[in-house]
Amino acid sequence: METCREKDTGAETREVLVNDENLRRRLGREVLARLGGDIPGISAHIGEDYEWGADPEVRVFRERKAGFRFLAFAFEPWRMWDLYVGVVVVGADELSLGFHISERAVGTCMMRLMKLAERIGATVRHYPVVVEYRADRPVVTVSAAKFESLVNIICELCRSMSAMAASIEPPDPMRA
């Protein structure tokens, strides 16, 4: 798979991003390189790496045919499945970027999730297929986006979510 292709616009050559696993891996590496020193315990998780795993959430995803085309940034001491920044493929050329919490984290995190949502002009929505609540920014058209812009947006989301994660003690079942 290719991560990008170049488009000659006459005056300059512009990287045209391709919405694939390679792009998500590249985004994960770049965000961790930028934030790893500032956010201890941040980790990146590629959905395809979990597709055949044994986590209870993986079984639910498989049963519901939810798909594993995502990148998640988790923050210790939280389990990735319960509190993370999500980069989710929502169309052939579209990504959704936002704050995600599991259904079981609602009692612990919903009020703070709503505040984060308000900050980015998002609405918190329930996604029962994947057993979570999300506050997502407007969908991004990948082929029209710049890599640097995507990284900057994700970094800002991670800074906000890491502050939330650090301010709430996770219940034992949600602890990494």
Secondary structure as UniProt FT lines:
FT   STRAND          4..8
FT   STRAND          13..17
FT   HELIX           21..35
FT   TURN            36..38
FT   TURN            40..41
FT   STRAND          42..46
FT   HELIX           47..49
FT   TURN            50..52
FT   HELIX           56..63
FT   TURN            64..65
FT   STRAND          70..75
FT   TURN            76..77
FT   TURN            80..82
FT   STRAND          83..91
FT   TURN            92..93
FT   STRAND          94..102
FT   HELIX           103..105
FT   HELIX           106..119
FT   TURN            120..121
FT   STRAND          124..127
FT   HELIX           128..130
FT   STRAND          132..136
FT   STRAND          140..141
FT   HELIX           142..144
FT   HELIX           147..167
FT   HELIX           172..174
//
